[in-house]
Amino acid sequence: MTAVAAAGLVSLSAVPATAAAGGAGRAADGSGQECAAVRLSGSLPAPPPGMAVEQQVTIGTDCAPHLGPARLVPATGKTAGRAAAPSAGVRQLESWSEMYDCCNIRMTGLYTTSSWETDGSRVVTASTTARQEWNREPWDAGWSLESSGKTSDCVSDCAVSHNEARAAFSYKGIFGATGDWYANEHRSFVDLNADGTASCRFEVDLRHTFVGWNLRRGCS
């Protein structure tokens, strides 16, 4: 698992779609600059037990995604309360995909928790759950969950179990009164393998964004 984690740390990407700068007269550091649609994508390996691998992707002054380093750290915060695996044949995995604004406020998030049992050659059973979180503002404003769902192509007697979770959010509030300007769509993909290894892949589509918005994604 350690070797898999180390190798996977270099296979990361962030792919912009269109990314147009905001109007003239912005601050030199880009603060307040608005950008058009951006897609963020990338993958992370499952780290060794008790560890987490995490990465931040930030929208730069050029309205393009800028990858931060993928870091292997002790599992804390989101993953610290996870129960220990009940037996040597059972594995557990968590993933998270969170969008933050430039003021360090989490706007939207998608989280998955997977458990799978293996016999060394097959996935005996597998299950994945998903949850969504989003930020609200006073006066019944802020981000809202528009839709969510998850799928698994195999949950018993599998060579590999492929799992997808998705969540689409819209925003209506002080920064966008119409409700059709800002939207974040998260998609998280988890592959659970018969040899006990796993991987996490992420896609996030931002309808509009600001310089300084950042995605924080991880796998543990």
DRENDO-1510 file (C-alpha; in Angstrom, 1 decimal, always signed):
<recs>
REC; n; res; u; v; w
REC; 1; MET; +0.0; +0.0; +0.0 .
REC; 2; THR; +2.9; +2.4; +0.8 .
REC; 3; ALA; +4.4; +1.8; -2.7 .
REC; 4; VAL; +1.0; +2.3; -4.3 .
REC; 5; ALA; +0.5; +5.5; -2.5 .
REC; 6; ALA; +3.9; +6.9; -3.4 .
REC; 7; ALA; +3.5; +6.0; -7.0 .
REC; 8; GLY; +0.1; +7.5; -7.3 .
REC; 9; LEU; +1.0; +10.9; -5.9 .
REC; 10; VAL; +2.4; +11.9; -9.2 .
REC; 11; SER; -0.7; +10.9; -11.3 .
REC; 12; LEU; -2.7; +14.0; -10.5 .
REC; 13; SER; -4.3; +16.6; -12.8 .
REC; 14; ALA; -6.5; +19.6; -13.0 .
REC; 15; VAL; -8.1; +20.2; -16.4 .
REC; 16; PRO; -9.7; +23.6; -17.0 .
REC; 17; ALA; -12.5; +24.0; -19.5 .
REC; 18; THR; -13.0; +27.6; -20.5 .
REC; 19; ALA; -11.5; +30.1; -18.1 .
REC; 20; ALA; -12.0; +33.8; -18.9 .
REC; 21; ALA; -10.7; +36.6; -16.7 .
REC; 22; GLY; -13.1; +39.2; -15.2 .
REC; 23; GLY; -13.3; +42.8; -16.2 .
REC; 24; ALA; -10.5; +45.4; -16.0 .
REC; 25; GLY; -9.6; +47.3; -12.9 .
REC; 26; ARG; -9.1; +44.3; -10.6 .
REC; 27; ALA; -6.5; +44.3; -7.9 .
REC; 28; ALA; -3.0; +43.1; -8.8 .
REC; 29; ASP; -3.4; +40.0; -6.8 .
REC; 30; GLY; -6.6; +39.0; -8.6 .
REC; 31; SER; -8.9; +39.4; -5.6 .
REC; 32; GLY; -12.4; +40.0; -6.8 .
REC; 33; GLN; -11.7; +38.7; -10.2 .
REC; 34; GLU; -14.4; +36.4; -11.6 .
REC; 35; CYS; -13.7; +33.6; -14.0 .
REC; 36; ALA; -15.9; +31.5; -16.4 .
REC; 37; ALA; -16.5; +27.8; -16.3 .
REC; 38; VAL; -13.7; +25.5; -15.0 .
REC; 39; ARG; -13.4; +21.8; -14.6 .
REC; 40; LEU; -11.2; +20.2; -12.0 .
REC; 41; SER; -10.2; +16.5; -12.2 .
REC; 42; GLY; -7.6; +14.3; -10.7 .
REC; 43; SER; -7.0; +11.0; -8.9 .
REC; 44; LEU; -5.5; +9.9; -5.6 .
REC; 45; PRO; -4.4; +6.5; -4.4 .
REC; 46; ALA; -5.7; +4.9; -1.2 .
REC; 47; PRO; -3.0; +5.5; +1.4 .
REC; 48; PRO; -1.7; +3.0; +4.0 .
REC; 49; PRO; -3.9; +2.3; +7.0 .
REC; 50; GLY; -4.0; +5.2; +9.4 .
REC; 51; MET; -3.0; +7.7; +6.8 .
REC; 52; ALA; -4.7; +10.1; +4.4 .
REC; 53; VAL; -3.6; +11.6; +1.1 .
REC; 54; GLU; -4.9; +15.1; +0.4 .
REC; 55; GLN; -4.5; +17.9; -2.2 .
REC; 56; GLN; -5.6; +21.4; -2.8 .
REC; 57; VAL; -6.3; +22.9; -6.2 .
REC; 58; THR; -6.6; +26.7; -6.4 .
REC; 59; ILE; -8.0; +29.0; -9.1 .
REC; 60; GLY; -5.1; +31.3; -9.9 .
REC; 61; THR; -5.1; +34.9; -11.2 .
REC; 62; ASP; -5.0; +33.4; -14.8 .
REC; 63; CYS; -8.3; +31.8; -14.0 .
REC; 64; ALA; -6.7; +28.4; -14.4 .
REC; 65; PRO; -6.4; +25.6; -11.8 .
REC; 66; HIS; -3.1; +25.4; -9.9 .
REC; 67; LEU; -2.2; +22.1; -8.3 .
REC; 68; GLY; -0.8; +22.0; -4.8 .
REC; 69; PRO; +1.3; +19.1; -3.6 .
REC; 70; ALA; -0.4; +15.8; -2.8 .
REC; 71; ARG; +0.5; +15.2; +0.9 .
REC; 72; LEU; +0.5; +11.9; +2.8 .
REC; 73; VAL; -0.6; +12.8; +6.4 .
REC; 74; PRO; -1.9; +11.0; +9.5 .
REC; 75; ALA; -5.7; +10.5; +9.2 .
REC; 76; THR; -7.3; +13.2; +11.3 .
REC; 77; GLY; -10.4; +15.3; +11.1 .
REC; 78; LYS; -12.8; +13.8; +8.6 .
REC; 79; THR; -11.3; +10.3; +9.0 .
REC; 80; ALA; -10.2; +10.1; +12.6 .
REC; 81; GLY; -13.5; +8.8; +13.9 .
REC; 82; ARG; -13.7; +5.9; +11.5 .
REC; 83; ALA; -14.1; +2.6; +13.1 .
REC; 84; ALA; -11.3; +0.0; +12.7 .
REC; 85; ALA; -11.8; -2.7; +10.2 .
REC; 86; PRO; -13.5; -5.7; +11.9 .
REC; 87; SER; -11.2; -8.3; +10.3 .
REC; 88; ALA; -8.1; -8.6; +8.1 .
REC; 89; GLY; -10.2; -9.3; +5.1 .
REC; 90; VAL; -12.3; -6.1; +5.4 .
REC; 91; ARG; -11.1; -2.7; +4.1 .
REC; 92; GLN; -12.6; +0.7; +4.6 .
REC; 93; LEU; -12.1; +3.9; +2.5 .
REC; 94; GLU; -13.3; +7.5; +2.7 .
REC; 95; SER; -13.1; +10.2; +0.1 .
REC; 96; TRP; -14.0; +13.9; +0.2 .
REC; 97; SER; -14.3; +16.7; -2.4 .
REC; 98; GLU; -14.9; +20.2; -1.0 .
REC; 99; MET; -15.1; +23.6; -2.6 .
REC; 100; TYR; -13.9; +26.6; -0.6 .
REC; 101; ASP; -14.1; +30.3; -1.4 .
REC; 102; CYS; -11.3; +32.7; -1.0 .
REC; 103; CYS; -12.4; +33.5; +2.6 .
REC; 104; ASN; -12.0; +29.8; +3.6 .
REC; 105; ILE; -15.7; +29.1; +3.8 .
REC; 106; ARG; -16.7; +25.7; +2.6 .
REC; 107; MET; -19.4; +26.1; -0.1 .
REC; 108; THR; -20.2; +22.6; -1.1 .
REC; 109; GLY; -18.9; +19.1; -0.4 .
REC; 110; LEU; -19.4; +15.4; -1.4 .
REC; 111; TYR; -18.2; +12.6; +0.8 .
REC; 112; THR; -18.1; +8.8; +0.4 .
REC; 113; THR; -17.5; +5.9; +2.8 .
REC; 114; SER; -16.8; +2.5; +1.4 .
REC; 115; SER; -16.3; -1.0; +2.9 .
REC; 116; TRP; -15.3; -4.1; +1.1 .
REC; 117; GLU; -14.4; -7.7; +2.0 .
REC; 118; THR; -11.9; -9.6; -0.1 .
REC; 119; ASP; -10.7; -13.2; -0.2 .
REC; 120; GLY; -7.5; -12.3; -2.0 .
REC; 121; SER; -8.8; -12.9; -5.5 .
REC; 122; ARG; -12.4; -11.5; -5.5 .
REC; 123; VAL; -14.3; -8.8; -3.8 .
REC; 124; VAL; -16.7; -10.8; -1.7 .
REC; 125; THR; -19.0; -7.9; -0.7 .
REC; 126; ALA; -18.8; -4.1; -1.1 .
REC; 127; SER; -20.9; -1.1; -0.1 .
REC; 128; THR; -20.5; +2.6; -0.6 .
REC; 129; THR; -22.5; +5.4; +1.0 .
REC; 130; ALA; -22.5; +9.1; +0.1 .
REC; 131; ARG; -23.4; +12.3; +1.8 .
REC; 132; GLN; -23.5; +16.0; +0.8 .
REC; 133; GLU; -23.0; +19.2; +2.7 .
REC; 134; TRP; -23.4; +22.8; +1.7 .
REC; 135; ASN; -23.3; +26.3; +3.1 .
REC; 136; ARG; -26.4; +28.4; +3.8 .
REC; 137; GLU; -26.7; +32.1; +4.4 .
REC; 138; PRO; -29.2; +34.1; +6.5 .
REC; 139; TRP; -32.6; +34.9; +5.1 .
REC; 140; ASP; -33.0; +31.5; +3.4 .
REC; 141; ALA; -30.1; +32.1; +0.9 .
REC; 142; GLY; -26.9; +30.4; -0.1 .
REC; 143; TRP; -26.0; +27.1; -1.6 .
REC; 144; SER; -28.7; +24.4; -2.2 .
REC; 145; LEU; -28.5; +20.8; -3.2 .
REC; 146; GLU; -30.3; +20.3; -6.5 .
REC; 147; SER; -29.7; +16.6; -7.0 .
REC; 148; SER; -27.6; +13.7; -5.8 .
REC; 149; GLY; -27.1; +10.0; -6.4 .
REC; 150; LYS; -24.7; +7.1; -6.4 .
REC; 151; THR; -24.2; +3.9; -8.5 .
REC; 152; SER; -22.1; +0.7; -8.1 .
REC; 153; ASP; -21.5; -1.7; -10.9 .
REC; 154; CYS; -20.9; -4.7; -8.6 .
REC; 155; VAL; -21.4; -5.3; -4.9 .
REC; 156; SER; -20.7; -9.0; -4.5 .
REC; 157; ASP; -18.3; -11.5; -6.1 .
REC; 158; CYS; -16.5; -8.9; -8.1 .
REC; 159; ALA; -13.0; -8.6; -9.7 .
REC; 160; VAL; -13.3; -4.9; -8.8 .
REC; 161; SER; -16.2; -2.7; -7.6 .
REC; 162; HIS; -16.6; +0.6; -9.4 .
REC; 163; ASN; -18.6; +3.2; -7.5 .
REC; 164; GLU; -19.7; +6.7; -8.4 .
REC; 165; ALA; -21.3; +9.4; -6.3 .
REC; 166; ARG; -22.5; +12.8; -7.6 .
REC; 167; ALA; -24.0; +15.9; -6.2 .
REC; 168; ALA; -25.2; +19.1; -8.0 .
REC; 169; PHE; -25.5; +22.4; -6.1 .
REC; 170; SER; -26.8; +25.8; -7.0 .
REC; 171; TYR; -26.4; +29.2; -5.4 .
REC; 172; LYS; -28.8; +32.0; -4.8 .
REC; 173; GLY; -27.8; +34.8; -2.5 .
REC; 174; ILE; -26.0; +38.1; -2.1 .
REC; 175; PHE; -23.4; +37.2; -4.8 .
REC; 176; GLY; -25.9; +35.9; -7.3 .
REC; 177; ALA; -29.5; +36.9; -7.0 .
REC; 178; THR; -30.9; +35.0; -9.9 .
REC; 179; GLY; -29.8; +31.5; -8.8 .
REC; 180; ASP; -28.6; +30.5; -12.3 .
REC; 181; TRP; -25.0; +32.0; -12.3 .
REC; 182; TYR; -23.1; +29.8; -9.8 .
REC; 183; ALA; -23.3; +26.1; -9.7 .
REC; 184; ASN; -20.9; +23.4; -8.4 .
REC; 185; GLU; -21.2; +19.7; -9.5 .
REC; 186; HIS; -19.1; +17.1; -7.7 .
REC; 187; ARG; -18.5; +13.6; -9.0 .
REC; 188; SER; -16.4; +11.1; -6.9 .
REC; 189; PHE; -15.3; +7.7; -8.2 .
REC; 190; VAL; -14.0; +4.9; -6.0 .
REC; 191; ASP; -12.5; +1.7; -7.3 .
REC; 192; LEU; -12.3; -1.2; -4.7 .
REC; 193; ASN; -10.0; -4.0; -5.8 .
REC; 194; ALA; -9.8; -7.7; -4.8 .
REC; 195; ASP; -6.2; -7.4; -3.6 .
REC; 196; GLY; -7.3; -4.8; -1.0 .
REC; 197; THR; -6.1; -1.7; -2.8 .
REC; 198; ALA; -8.3; +1.1; -3.9 .
REC; 199; SER; -8.2; +4.5; -5.7 .
REC; 200; CYS; -10.2; +7.7; -5.6 .
REC; 201; ARG; -10.9; +9.9; -8.6 .
REC; 202; PHE; -12.6; +13.3; -8.6 .
REC; 203; GLU; -14.3; +15.7; -11.1 .
REC; 204; VAL; -15.8; +19.1; -10.2 .
REC; 205; ASP; -17.5; +21.4; -12.7 .
REC; 206; LEU; -17.8; +25.1; -11.7 .
REC; 207; ARG; -20.2; +27.2; -13.8 .
REC; 208; HIS; -18.5; +30.4; -12.6 .
REC; 209; THR; -15.7; +30.9; -10.1 .
REC; 210; PHE; -13.5; +33.5; -8.5 .
REC; 211; VAL; -9.8; +33.7; -8.2 .
REC; 212; GLY; -8.8; +32.1; -4.9 .
REC; 213; TRP; -11.6; +29.5; -4.8 .
REC; 214; ASN; -10.0; +26.1; -4.1 .
REC; 215; LEU; -10.9; +22.4; -4.2 .
REC; 216; ARG; -9.7; +20.3; -1.3 .
REC; 217; ARG; -9.9; +16.6; -2.1 .
REC; 218; GLY; -8.7; +13.6; -0.2 .
REC; 219; CYS; -8.7; +9.8; +0.3 .
REC; 220; SER; -8.2; +7.8; +3.5 .
</recs>
